[in-house]
Amino acid sequence: MDQSASLSASFATAGGQTTRGSQGSLTGASPVDYSFRGFFEGALEDRKKILLHSQENPDSSRSRQHSNGSLQCGLLNEEDFNTDALHTPVLQPSRVAEDNQIDSFGILRDNSAYEDLDPAPLESNQWTILKKIWYPGLTVFYTFTVSLFIFPGFLTVACAKGPFDSMGNVWYRLILQLIFNCCDLLGRFLAPYCIGFPFHLLWVPALIRSGLIPLFWLSVYNTLDWWWGPAVFTLVLGVSNGLLGSLCMMRGPGLVDTHEREMGG
């Protein structure tokens, strides 16, 4: 303990009393001169002196740089130039435009110089976008029209038959609505796996599912005595609704420009 205390005291005394002079001798200094802040501030001051001296005497500084290795390391002696002529430039207060800002490094940035580089805002025309996405838009419109024509209207008047007769009409109709919603969700999950389906042929399954309308009509009025009919037709209706609607909405925004996708989607 006594040895460590004496060593700490000796280092503190040396730090408070000595520092590097112009000729390599040790002179009085404070402990802050040995900190990282003091090191970088000293290096910055030396660099400023080198630049100012090279600007005033370009020929002498070039020759001295080849002959004196200390200059290449960024070190100068006080007798190399007149230190009285060197000073830190003082920034005079000036009027700054409102669009100028000071960044995190303390450098004043003139944002007005970059105004001409900003791209002009692009406008989105509804009719222009509609001309580009009319096909997927019309397909989605027709798909949802057929679905809403059947669901939930026909499902709320369907009657239980066969094995479903024992549960009653109320529970049977609720089960049909549950089947549609679950199958619609299933179709939306299957859409990413069916993205390779030809885009120009999406109208074909959308048109074919129109045949579900007369099938539901005949089932409700007991013309078709198929006890499984309403359940199977509802399953097909739900899966095709979610699948076709998602495929059109996934492919449609790709038909317009980037700035039009928000409105086109």
PyRosetta script that sets phi, psi and omega in degrees:
from pyrosetta import init, pose_from_sequence

init()
pose = pose_from_sequence("MDQSASLSASFATAGGQTTRGSQGSLTGASPVDYSFRGFFEGALEDRKKILLHSQENPDSSRSRQHSNGSLQCGLLNEEDFNTDALHTPVLQPSRVAEDNQIDSFGILRDNSAYEDLDPAPLESNQWTILKKIWYPGLTVFYTFTVSLFIFPGFLTVACAKGPFDSMGNVWYRLILQLIFNCCDLLGRFLAPYCIGFPFHLLWVPALIRSGLIPLFWLSVYNTLDWWWGPAVFTLVLGVSNGLLGSLCMMRGPGLVDTHEREMGG")
pose.set_psi(1, -41.2)
pose.set_omega(1, -179.5)
pose.set_phi(2, -65.4)
pose.set_psi(2, -38.5)
pose.set_omega(2, -178.9)
pose.set_phi(3, -67.7)
pose.set_psi(3, -43.6)
pose.set_omega(3, -180.0)
pose.set_phi(4, -64.5)
pose.set_psi(4, -37.4)
pose.set_omega(4, 179.0)
pose.set_phi(5, -65.7)
pose.set_psi(5, -41.6)
pose.set_omega(5, 179.6)
pose.set_phi(6, -66.6)
pose.set_psi(6, -37.7)
pose.set_omega(6, 177.6)
pose.set_phi(7, -65.1)
pose.set_psi(7, -41.5)
pose.set_omega(7, 178.7)
pose.set_phi(8, -63.2)
pose.set_psi(8, -41.0)
pose.set_omega(8, 179.7)
pose.set_phi(9, -65.9)
pose.set_psi(9, -39.4)
pose.set_omega(9, -179.7)
pose.set_phi(10, -67.2)
pose.set_psi(10, -40.2)
pose.set_omega(10, 177.3)
pose.set_phi(11, -65.7)
pose.set_psi(11, -39.9)
pose.set_omega(11, 178.2)
pose.set_phi(12, -64.1)
pose.set_psi(12, -40.1)
pose.set_omega(12, 179.2)
pose.set_phi(13, -66.6)
pose.set_psi(13, -41.3)
pose.set_omega(13, 179.8)
pose.set_phi(14, -66.8)
pose.set_psi(14, -38.6)
pose.set_omega(14, 179.7)
pose.set_phi(15, -67.2)
pose.set_psi(15, -33.3)
pose.set_omega(15, -178.1)
pose.set_phi(16, -85.3)
pose.set_psi(16, -11.5)
pose.set_omega(16, -172.6)
pose.set_phi(17, -119.3)
pose.set_psi(17, -16.0)
pose.set_omega(17, -172.3)
pose.set_phi(18, -127.7)
pose.set_psi(18, 151.2)
pose.set_omega(18, 171.9)
pose.set_phi(19, -161.8)
pose.set_psi(19, 171.1)
pose.set_omega(19, -177.1)
pose.set_phi(20, -79.0)
pose.set_psi(20, 129.0)
pose.set_omega(20, 177.6)
pose.set_phi(21, -94.4)
pose.set_psi(21, -170.1)
pose.set_omega(21, -176.8)
pose.set_phi(22, -71.8)
pose.set_psi(22, -29.3)
pose.set_omega(22, -177.5)
pose.set_phi(23, -106.1)
pose.set_psi(23, 16.8)
pose.set_omega(23, -179.9)
pose.set_phi(24, 89.7)
pose.set_psi(24, -3.0)
pose.set_omega(24, 179.4)
pose.set_phi(25, -78.5)
pose.set_psi(25, 171.0)
pose.set_omega(25, -178.2)
pose.set_phi(26, -104.4)
pose.set_psi(26, 126.3)
pose.set_omega(26, 177.9)
pose.set_phi(27, -125.5)
pose.set_psi(27, 177.6)
pose.set_omega(27, -177.6)
pose.set_phi(28, -70.1)
pose.set_psi(28, 141.4)
pose.set_omega(28, 179.9)
pose.set_phi(29, -158.6)
pose.set_psi(29, 169.5)
pose.set_omega(29, 179.2)
pose.set_phi(30, -102.6)
pose.set_psi(30, 162.6)
pose.set_omega(30, -179.2)
pose.set_phi(31, -61.2)
pose.set_psi(31, -23.1)
pose.set_omega(31, -178.0)
pose.set_phi(32, -66.5)
pose.set_psi(32, -21.0)
pose.set_omega(32, 179.6)
pose.set_phi(33, -67.0)
pose.set_psi(33, -20.7)
pose.set_omega(33, -179.0)
pose.set_phi(34, -97.9)
pose.set_psi(34, 5.0)
pose.set_omega(34, 178.7)
pose.set_phi(35, -85.0)
pose.set_psi(35, 169.9)
pose.set_omega(35, 178.5)
pose.set_phi(36, -64.7)
pose.set_psi(36, -37.1)
pose.set_omega(36, 179.9)
pose.set_phi(37, -63.0)
pose.set_psi(37, -44.7)
pose.set_omega(37, 178.6)
pose.set_phi(38, -64.6)
pose.set_psi(38, -35.9)
pose.set_omega(38, 179.4)
pose.set_phi(39, -64.0)
pose.set_psi(39, -48.5)
pose.set_omega(39, -177.2)
pose.set_phi(40, -69.9)
pose.set_psi(40, -35.6)
pose.set_omega(40, 177.4)
pose.set_phi(41, -65.5)
pose.set_psi(41, -40.0)
pose.set_omega(41, 178.1)
pose.set_phi(42, -66.0)
pose.set_psi(42, -39.7)
pose.set_omega(42, 178.1)
pose.set_phi(43, -65.1)
pose.set_psi(43, -37.0)
pose.set_omega(43, 179.1)
pose.set_phi(44, -67.4)
pose.set_psi(44, -41.6)
pose.set_omega(44, 178.3)
pose.set_phi(45, -64.2)
pose.set_psi(45, -40.7)
pose.set_omega(45, 177.7)
pose.set_phi(46, -62.8)
pose.set_psi(46, -38.8)
pose.set_omega(46, -179.1)
pose.set_phi(47, -67.6)
pose.set_psi(47, -38.6)
pose.set_omega(47, 176.5)
pose.set_phi(48, -61.8)
pose.set_psi(48, -41.6)
pose.set_omega(48, 179.9)
pose.set_phi(49, -64.4)
pose.set_psi(49, -39.7)
pose.set_omega(49, 179.9)
pose.set_phi(50, -63.6)
pose.set_psi(50, -44.7)
pose.set_omega(50, -178.1)
pose.set_phi(51, -65.6)
pose.set_psi(51, -43.6)
pose.set_omega(51, -179.9)
pose.set_phi(52, -66.4)
pose.set_psi(52, -39.5)
pose.set_omega(52, -179.3)
pose.set_phi(53, -68.6)
pose.set_psi(53, -38.0)
pose.set_omega(53, 179.5)
pose.set_phi(54, -69.2)
pose.set_psi(54, -30.3)
pose.set_omega(54, 177.5)
pose.set_phi(55, -71.7)
pose.set_psi(55, -36.7)
pose.set_omega(55, -179.7)
pose.set_phi(56, -75.3)
pose.set_psi(56, -41.0)
pose.set_omega(56, -178.4)
pose.set_phi(57, -128.1)
pose.set_psi(57, 79.0)
pose.set_omega(57, -176.5)
pose.set_phi(58, -66.3)
pose.set_psi(58, -36.6)
pose.set_omega(58, -176.8)
pose.set_phi(59, -72.4)
pose.set_psi(59, -44.9)
pose.set_omega(59, -177.2)
pose.set_phi(60, -68.9)
pose.set_psi(60, -37.3)
pose.set_omega(60, -178.9)
pose.set_phi(61, -69.5)
pose.set_psi(61, -32.2)
pose.set_omega(61, 179.1)
pose.set_phi(62, -68.7)
pose.set_psi(62, -42.2)
pose.set_omega(62, 179.8)
pose.set_phi(63, -69.7)
pose.set_psi(63, -38.1)
pose.set_omega(63, 179.3)
pose.set_phi(64, -67.2)
pose.set_psi(64, -29.7)
pose.set_omega(64, -178.7)
pose.set_phi(65, -68.7)
pose.set_psi(65, -31.4)
pose.set_omega(65, 178.0)
pose.set_phi(66, -79.6)
pose.set_psi(66, -29.8)
pose.set_omega(66, -175.0)
pose.set_phi(67, -91.2)
pose.set_psi(67, -33.2)
pose.set_omega(67, -174.8)
pose.set_phi(68, -106.6)
pose.set_psi(68, 116.6)
pose.set_omega(68, -179.3)
pose.set_phi(69, -71.0)
pose.set_psi(69, -20.2)
pose.set_omega(69, -179.0)
pose.set_phi(70, -69.1)
pose.set_psi(70, -29.1)
pose.set_omega(70, 179.2)
pose.set_phi(71, -66.2)
pose.set_psi(71, -37.6)
pose.set_omega(71, -179.4)
pose.set_phi(72, -65.0)
pose.set_psi(72, -27.0)
pose.set_omega(72, 177.7)
pose.set_phi(73, -85.1)
pose.set_psi(73, -1.9)
pose.set_omega(73, 178.8)
pose.set_phi(74, 85.8)
pose.set_psi(74, 21.1)
pose.set_omega(74, -178.2)
pose.set_phi(75, -114.2)
pose.set_psi(75, 135.2)
pose.set_omega(75, 178.3)
pose.set_phi(76, -129.6)
pose.set_psi(76, 149.1)
pose.set_omega(76, 173.3)
pose.set_phi(77, -93.5)
pose.set_psi(77, 156.4)
pose.set_omega(77, -174.4)
pose.set_phi(78, -66.8)
pose.set_psi(78, -28.1)
pose.set_omega(78, -177.3)
pose.set_phi(79, -79.2)
pose.set_psi(79, -6.9)
pose.set_omega(79, -179.6)
pose.set_phi(80, -69.3)
pose.set_psi(80, -25.7)
pose.set_omega(80, -179.7)
pose.set_phi(81, -157.0)
pose.set_psi(81, 168.8)
pose.set_omega(81, -178.5)
pose.set_phi(82, -82.2)
pose.set_psi(82, 111.6)
pose.set_omega(82, -177.8)
pose.set_phi(83, -72.7)
pose.set_psi(83, -17.8)
pose.set_omega(83, 180.0)
pose.set_phi(84, -69.2)
pose.set_psi(84, -24.9)
pose.set_omega(84, -178.2)
pose.set_phi(85, -82.2)
pose.set_psi(85, -10.9)
pose.set_omega(85, -178.5)
pose.set_phi(86, -96.0)
pose.set_psi(86, 134.3)
pose.set_omega(86, 177.3)
pose.set_phi(87, -155.3)
pose.set_psi(87, 158.8)
pose.set_omega(87, 178.3)
pose.set_phi(88, -78.4)
pose.set_psi(88, 126.0)
pose.set_omega(88, -178.8)
pose.set_phi(89, -63.4)
pose.set_psi(89, 138.7)
pose.set_omega(89, -179.9)
pose.set_phi(90, -99.2)
pose.set_psi(90, 128.6)
pose.set_omega(90, 179.7)
pose.set_phi(91, -81.3)
pose.set_psi(91, 121.4)
pose.set_omega(91, 178.2)
pose.set_phi(92, -82.7)
pose.set_psi(92, 142.8)
pose.set_omega(92, 179.0)
pose.set_phi(93, -64.4)
pose.set_psi(93, 135.0)
pose.set_omega(93, 180.0)
pose.set_phi(94, -139.5)
pose.set_psi(94, 161.7)
pose.set_omega(94, 180.0)
pose.set_phi(95, -81.0)
pose.set_psi(95, 123.6)
pose.set_omega(95, -176.2)
pose.set_phi(96, -108.7)
pose.set_psi(96, 136.5)
pose.set_omega(96, 178.9)
pose.set_phi(97, -66.5)
pose.set_psi(97, 158.5)
pose.set_omega(97, -176.9)
pose.set_phi(98, -67.0)
pose.set_psi(98, -27.8)
pose.set_omega(98, -177.5)
pose.set_phi(99, -85.0)
pose.set_psi(99, -0.1)
pose.set_omega(99, 175.7)
pose.set_phi(100, -87.3)
pose.set_psi(100, 141.6)
pose.set_omega(100, -178.6)
pose.set_phi(101, -135.5)
pose.set_psi(101, 156.8)
pose.set_omega(101, 176.9)
pose.set_phi(102, -104.6)
pose.set_psi(102, 121.6)
pose.set_omega(102, -176.4)
pose.set_phi(103, -80.5)
pose.set_psi(103, -173.9)
pose.set_omega(103, -175.7)
pose.set_phi(104, -67.8)
pose.set_psi(104, -17.5)
pose.set_omega(104, 178.0)
pose.set_phi(105, -92.8)
pose.set_psi(105, 4.1)
pose.set_omega(105, 178.8)
pose.set_phi(106, 79.3)
pose.set_psi(106, 18.2)
pose.set_omega(106, -178.7)
pose.set_phi(107, -100.6)
pose.set_psi(107, 132.1)
pose.set_omega(107, -179.2)
pose.set_phi(108, -77.0)
pose.set_psi(108, 122.7)
pose.set_omega(108, -179.2)
pose.set_phi(109, -105.8)
pose.set_psi(109, 127.1)
pose.set_omega(109, 178.3)
pose.set_phi(110, -93.4)
pose.set_psi(110, 96.5)
pose.set_omega(110, -177.4)
pose.set_phi(111, -71.5)
pose.set_psi(111, -18.7)
pose.set_omega(111, -179.1)
pose.set_phi(112, -67.4)
pose.set_psi(112, -21.2)
pose.set_omega(112, -179.9)
pose.set_phi(113, -71.8)
pose.set_psi(113, -18.2)
pose.set_omega(113, -177.8)
pose.set_phi(114, -103.8)
pose.set_psi(114, 7.7)
pose.set_omega(114, -178.1)
pose.set_phi(115, -66.1)
pose.set_psi(115, -34.6)
pose.set_omega(115, -178.6)
pose.set_phi(116, -72.3)
pose.set_psi(116, -18.2)
pose.set_omega(116, -178.5)
pose.set_phi(117, -84.7)
pose.set_psi(117, -17.6)
pose.set_omega(117, -179.4)
pose.set_phi(118, -70.2)
pose.set_psi(118, 132.5)
pose.set_omega(118, 179.7)
pose.set_phi(119, -69.6)
pose.set_psi(119, 147.3)
pose.set_omega(119, 178.9)
pose.set_phi(120, -68.2)
pose.set_psi(120, 142.1)
pose.set_omega(120, -179.8)
pose.set_phi(121, -61.6)
pose.set_psi(121, 134.1)
pose.set_omega(121, -178.6)
pose.set_phi(122, -92.1)
pose.set_psi(122, 133.2)
pose.set_omega(122, -179.1)
pose.set_phi(123, -95.8)
pose.set_psi(123, 147.2)
pose.set_omega(123, 179.2)
pose.set_phi(124, -110.1)
pose.set_psi(124, 121.6)
pose.set_omega(124, 178.6)
pose.set_phi(125, -97.5)
pose.set_psi(125, 128.2)
pose.set_omega(125, -177.3)
pose.set_phi(126, -63.2)
pose.set_psi(126, -41.3)
pose.set_omega(126, -178.1)
pose.set_phi(127, -69.3)
pose.set_psi(127, -35.4)
pose.set_omega(127, 177.1)
pose.set_phi(128, -65.2)
pose.set_psi(128, -42.0)
pose.set_omega(128, 178.6)
pose.set_phi(129, -67.4)
pose.set_psi(129, -39.3)
pose.set_omega(129, -179.3)
pose.set_phi(130, -63.5)
pose.set_psi(130, -34.4)
pose.set_omega(130, 177.6)
pose.set_phi(131, -66.8)
pose.set_psi(131, -28.4)
pose.set_omega(131, -177.9)
pose.set_phi(132, -83.8)
pose.set_psi(132, -32.0)
pose.set_omega(132, -174.0)
pose.set_phi(133, -115.3)
pose.set_psi(133, 22.9)
pose.set_omega(133, -177.4)
pose.set_phi(134, -63.9)
pose.set_psi(134, -34.5)
pose.set_omega(134, -176.8)
pose.set_phi(135, -68.1)
pose.set_psi(135, -56.0)
pose.set_omega(135, 177.3)
pose.set_phi(136, -64.8)
pose.set_psi(136, -32.1)
pose.set_omega(136, 178.5)
pose.set_phi(137, -65.4)
pose.set_psi(137, -42.1)
pose.set_omega(137, 179.0)
pose.set_phi(138, -68.8)
pose.set_psi(138, -35.2)
pose.set_omega(138, 178.0)
pose.set_phi(139, -65.5)
pose.set_psi(139, -43.4)
pose.set_omega(139, 178.0)
pose.set_phi(140, -64.8)
pose.set_psi(140, -41.9)
pose.set_omega(140, 179.9)
pose.set_phi(141, -60.2)
pose.set_psi(141, -45.6)
pose.set_omega(141, -178.9)
pose.set_phi(142, -69.1)
pose.set_psi(142, -37.1)
pose.set_omega(142, 178.7)
pose.set_phi(143, -61.8)
pose.set_psi(143, -47.1)
pose.set_omega(143, -179.7)
pose.set_phi(144, -71.4)
pose.set_psi(144, -28.4)
pose.set_omega(144, 177.5)
pose.set_phi(145, -64.7)
pose.set_psi(145, -44.7)
pose.set_omega(145, 178.2)
pose.set_phi(146, -65.0)
pose.set_psi(146, -41.5)
pose.set_omega(146, -178.9)
pose.set_phi(147, -63.8)
pose.set_psi(147, -44.8)
pose.set_omega(147, -178.4)
pose.set_phi(148, -74.1)
pose.set_psi(148, -19.8)
pose.set_omega(148, 175.4)
pose.set_phi(149, -69.8)
pose.set_psi(149, -31.2)
pose.set_omega(149, -178.4)
pose.set_phi(150, -96.5)
pose.set_psi(150, -45.6)
pose.set_omega(150, -177.0)
pose.set_phi(151, -101.5)
pose.set_psi(151, 132.0)
pose.set_omega(151, -1.6)
pose.set_phi(152, -97.1)
pose.set_psi(152, 9.7)
pose.set_omega(152, -172.6)
pose.set_phi(153, -55.7)
pose.set_psi(153, -59.7)
pose.set_omega(153, -177.1)
pose.set_phi(154, -66.9)
pose.set_psi(154, -31.3)
pose.set_omega(154, -176.9)
pose.set_phi(155, -70.6)
pose.set_psi(155, -25.0)
pose.set_omega(155, -178.3)
pose.set_phi(156, -82.6)
pose.set_psi(156, -6.9)
pose.set_omega(156, 178.4)
pose.set_phi(157, -119.9)
pose.set_psi(157, 5.6)
pose.set_omega(157, 178.2)
pose.set_phi(158, -70.5)
pose.set_psi(158, 146.9)
pose.set_omega(158, -178.4)
pose.set_phi(159, -110.2)
pose.set_psi(159, 142.6)
pose.set_omega(159, -179.8)
pose.set_phi(160, -71.5)
pose.set_psi(160, 138.2)
pose.set_omega(160, 179.9)
pose.set_phi(161, -138.4)
pose.set_psi(161, 161.3)
pose.set_omega(161, 175.8)
pose.set_phi(162, 58.6)
pose.set_psi(162, -129.8)
pose.set_omega(162, -178.3)
pose.set_phi(163, -64.0)
pose.set_psi(163, -21.2)
pose.set_omega(163, -178.5)
pose.set_phi(164, -86.2)
pose.set_psi(164, -2.9)
pose.set_omega(164, -174.9)
pose.set_phi(165, -65.4)
pose.set_psi(165, -30.1)
pose.set_omega(165, -175.5)
pose.set_phi(166, -73.2)
pose.set_psi(166, -23.7)
pose.set_omega(166, -178.0)
pose.set_phi(167, -83.7)
pose.set_psi(167, -14.6)
pose.set_omega(167, 178.1)
pose.set_phi(168, 90.8)
pose.set_psi(168, 162.7)
pose.set_omega(168, -176.5)
pose.set_phi(169, -70.3)
pose.set_psi(169, -33.7)
pose.set_omega(169, -176.7)
pose.set_phi(170, -63.9)
pose.set_psi(170, -51.2)
pose.set_omega(170, -179.6)
pose.set_phi(171, -67.2)
pose.set_psi(171, -34.7)
pose.set_omega(171, 179.8)
pose.set_phi(172, -63.8)
pose.set_psi(172, -41.9)
pose.set_omega(172, 179.8)
pose.set_phi(173, -68.5)
pose.set_psi(173, -36.9)
pose.set_omega(173, 175.7)
pose.set_phi(174, -65.2)
pose.set_psi(174, -36.9)
pose.set_omega(174, 178.9)
pose.set_phi(175, -67.0)
pose.set_psi(175, -38.6)
pose.set_omega(175, 177.8)
pose.set_phi(176, -62.7)
pose.set_psi(176, -40.7)
pose.set_omega(176, 177.7)
pose.set_phi(177, -66.8)
pose.set_psi(177, -36.7)
pose.set_omega(177, 176.5)
pose.set_phi(178, -65.4)
pose.set_psi(178, -39.7)
pose.set_omega(178, 177.9)
pose.set_phi(179, -61.2)
pose.set_psi(179, -44.1)
pose.set_omega(179, -179.3)
pose.set_phi(180, -61.8)
pose.set_psi(180, -47.1)
pose.set_omega(180, -177.5)
pose.set_phi(181, -65.5)
pose.set_psi(181, -41.4)
pose.set_omega(181, 179.9)
pose.set_phi(182, -67.6)
pose.set_psi(182, -39.9)
pose.set_omega(182, 179.6)
pose.set_phi(183, -71.1)
pose.set_psi(183, -33.1)
pose.set_omega(183, 175.4)
pose.set_phi(184, -63.3)
pose.set_psi(184, -42.0)
pose.set_omega(184, 176.0)
pose.set_phi(185, -64.5)
pose.set_psi(185, -38.6)
pose.set_omega(185, 177.8)
pose.set_phi(186, -62.8)
pose.set_psi(186, -41.1)
pose.set_omega(186, 178.2)
pose.set_phi(187, -62.6)
pose.set_psi(187, -35.2)
pose.set_omega(187, 178.4)
pose.set_phi(188, -70.6)
pose.set_psi(188, -32.9)
pose.set_omega(188, 176.2)
pose.set_phi(189, -71.8)
pose.set_psi(189, -30.0)
pose.set_omega(189, -179.6)
pose.set_phi(190, -80.2)
pose.set_psi(190, -15.2)
pose.set_omega(190, -175.8)
pose.set_phi(191, -57.9)
pose.set_psi(191, -45.6)
pose.set_omega(191, 179.8)
pose.set_phi(192, -61.2)
pose.set_psi(192, -27.3)
pose.set_omega(192, 179.7)
pose.set_phi(193, -82.6)
pose.set_psi(193, -13.7)
pose.set_omega(193, 179.4)
pose.set_phi(194, -109.0)
pose.set_psi(194, 20.1)
pose.set_omega(194, -176.6)
pose.set_phi(195, -66.5)
pose.set_psi(195, -20.1)
pose.set_omega(195, 179.1)
pose.set_phi(196, -78.3)
pose.set_psi(196, -3.5)
pose.set_omega(196, 178.5)
pose.set_phi(197, -63.1)
pose.set_psi(197, 136.8)
pose.set_omega(197, -177.6)
pose.set_phi(198, -54.4)
pose.set_psi(198, 124.6)
pose.set_omega(198, -175.1)
pose.set_phi(199, -66.2)
pose.set_psi(199, -35.0)
pose.set_omega(199, -176.7)
pose.set_phi(200, -76.5)
pose.set_psi(200, -3.6)
pose.set_omega(200, 179.4)
pose.set_phi(201, -110.6)
pose.set_psi(201, 11.2)
pose.set_omega(201, -179.9)
pose.set_phi(202, -66.1)
pose.set_psi(202, -24.4)
pose.set_omega(202, -179.6)
pose.set_phi(203, -69.6)
pose.set_psi(203, -20.6)
pose.set_omega(203, -177.5)
pose.set_phi(204, -67.5)
pose.set_psi(204, -55.3)
pose.set_omega(204, 176.7)
pose.set_phi(205, -64.8)
pose.set_psi(205, -29.9)
pose.set_omega(205, 177.2)
pose.set_phi(206, -64.5)
pose.set_psi(206, -35.2)
pose.set_omega(206, 179.2)
pose.set_phi(207, -78.3)
pose.set_psi(207, -36.0)
pose.set_omega(207, -179.0)
pose.set_phi(208, -64.7)
pose.set_psi(208, -38.2)
pose.set_omega(208, -178.6)
pose.set_phi(209, -68.0)
pose.set_psi(209, -6.5)
pose.set_omega(209, 173.3)
pose.set_phi(210, -63.3)
pose.set_psi(210, -24.2)
pose.set_omega(210, 177.8)
pose.set_phi(211, -65.7)
pose.set_psi(211, -13.1)
pose.set_omega(211, 177.0)
pose.set_phi(212, -69.4)
pose.set_psi(212, -23.6)
pose.set_omega(212, -178.7)
pose.set_phi(213, -63.9)
pose.set_psi(213, -53.3)
pose.set_omega(213, 177.3)
pose.set_phi(214, -65.8)
pose.set_psi(214, -30.5)
pose.set_omega(214, 178.5)
pose.set_phi(215, -64.9)
pose.set_psi(215, -43.9)
pose.set_omega(215, 176.6)
pose.set_phi(216, -65.8)
pose.set_psi(216, -38.1)
pose.set_omega(216, -179.8)
pose.set_phi(217, -60.9)
pose.set_psi(217, -46.4)
pose.set_omega(217, -179.5)
pose.set_phi(218, -68.7)
pose.set_psi(218, -33.6)
pose.set_omega(218, -180.0)
pose.set_phi(219, -69.7)
pose.set_psi(219, -39.8)
pose.set_omega(219, -178.7)
pose.set_phi(220, -67.2)
pose.set_psi(220, -38.1)
pose.set_omega(220, -178.9)
pose.set_phi(221, -90.3)
pose.set_psi(221, 15.8)
pose.set_omega(221, 173.9)
pose.set_phi(222, 60.6)
pose.set_psi(222, 21.1)
pose.set_omega(222, 174.6)
pose.set_phi(223, -72.4)
pose.set_psi(223, -37.0)
pose.set_omega(223, 174.1)
pose.set_phi(224, -100.5)
pose.set_psi(224, 115.7)
pose.set_omega(224, -178.4)
pose.set_phi(225, -91.6)
pose.set_psi(225, 57.9)
pose.set_omega(225, 178.2)
pose.set_phi(226, -108.8)
pose.set_psi(226, 109.0)
pose.set_omega(226, -178.4)
pose.set_phi(227, -67.2)
pose.set_psi(227, -27.0)
pose.set_omega(227, 179.9)
pose.set_phi(228, -87.9)
pose.set_psi(228, -9.0)
pose.set_omega(228, -173.6)
pose.set_phi(229, -57.5)
pose.set_psi(229, -56.4)
pose.set_omega(229, -177.2)
pose.set_phi(230, -59.1)
pose.set_psi(230, -38.2)
pose.set_omega(230, -178.4)
pose.set_phi(231, -67.8)
pose.set_psi(231, -44.2)
pose.set_omega(231, -178.9)
pose.set_phi(232, -69.0)
pose.set_psi(232, -41.1)
pose.set_omega(232, 179.6)
pose.set_phi(233, -64.6)
pose.set_psi(233, -37.5)
pose.set_omega(233, 178.1)
pose.set_phi(234, -66.8)
pose.set_psi(234, -37.3)
pose.set_omega(234, 177.8)
pose.set_phi(235, -62.0)
pose.set_psi(235, -47.0)
pose.set_omega(235, 179.7)
pose.set_phi(236, -64.3)
pose.set_psi(236, -39.8)
pose.set_omega(236, -179.6)
pose.set_phi(237, -62.1)
pose.set_psi(237, -43.8)
pose.set_omega(237, -177.8)
pose.set_phi(238, -68.7)
pose.set_psi(238, -46.5)
pose.set_omega(238, -178.4)
pose.set_phi(239, -64.1)
pose.set_psi(239, -44.8)
pose.set_omega(239, -179.5)
pose.set_phi(240, -66.9)
pose.set_psi(240, -33.2)
pose.set_omega(240, 178.4)
pose.set_phi(241, -64.9)
pose.set_psi(241, -49.7)
pose.set_omega(241, -179.8)
pose.set_phi(242, -68.6)
pose.set_psi(242, -37.3)
pose.set_omega(242, -176.7)
pose.set_phi(243, -71.0)
pose.set_psi(243, -51.8)
pose.set_omega(243, -177.8)
pose.set_phi(244, -67.6)
pose.set_psi(244, -40.3)
pose.set_omega(244, 178.6)
pose.set_phi(245, -62.5)
pose.set_psi(245, -40.6)
pose.set_omega(245, -179.5)
pose.set_phi(246, -71.5)
pose.set_psi(246, -39.5)
pose.set_omega(246, -179.9)
pose.set_phi(247, -63.0)
pose.set_psi(247, -42.0)
pose.set_omega(247, 179.6)
pose.set_phi(248, -66.6)
pose.set_psi(248, -40.1)
pose.set_omega(248, -178.7)
pose.set_phi(249, -73.6)
pose.set_psi(249, -24.8)
pose.set_omega(249, 177.4)
pose.set_phi(250, -78.2)
pose.set_psi(250, -34.9)
pose.set_omega(250, -176.6)
pose.set_phi(251, -91.3)
pose.set_psi(251, -23.7)
pose.set_omega(251, -176.4)
pose.set_phi(252, -61.8)
pose.set_psi(252, -49.0)
pose.set_omega(252, -178.7)
pose.set_phi(253, -61.6)
pose.set_psi(253, -19.5)
pose.set_omega(253, 177.8)
pose.set_phi(254, -74.7)
pose.set_psi(254, -8.9)
pose.set_omega(254, 180.0)
pose.set_phi(255, -87.0)
pose.set_psi(255, -9.3)
pose.set_omega(255, -177.4)
pose.set_phi(256, -113.8)
pose.set_psi(256, 171.3)
pose.set_omega(256, 177.8)
pose.set_phi(257, -72.1)
pose.set_psi(257, 169.4)
pose.set_omega(257, -175.3)
pose.set_phi(258, -62.1)
pose.set_psi(258, -43.8)
pose.set_omega(258, -177.9)
pose.set_phi(259, -75.4)
pose.set_psi(259, -5.7)
pose.set_omega(259, 179.8)
pose.set_phi(260, -103.3)
pose.set_psi(260, -2.7)
pose.set_omega(260, -174.2)
pose.set_phi(261, -70.4)
pose.set_psi(261, -32.1)
pose.set_omega(261, 179.3)
pose.set_phi(262, -62.5)
pose.set_psi(262, -43.9)
pose.set_omega(262, 178.3)
pose.set_phi(263, -77.9)
pose.set_psi(263, -37.2)
pose.set_omega(263, -178.7)
pose.set_phi(264, -70.7)
pose.set_psi(264, -28.0)
pose.set_omega(264, 178.9)
pose.set_phi(265, -76.1)
pose.dump_pdb("model.pdb")
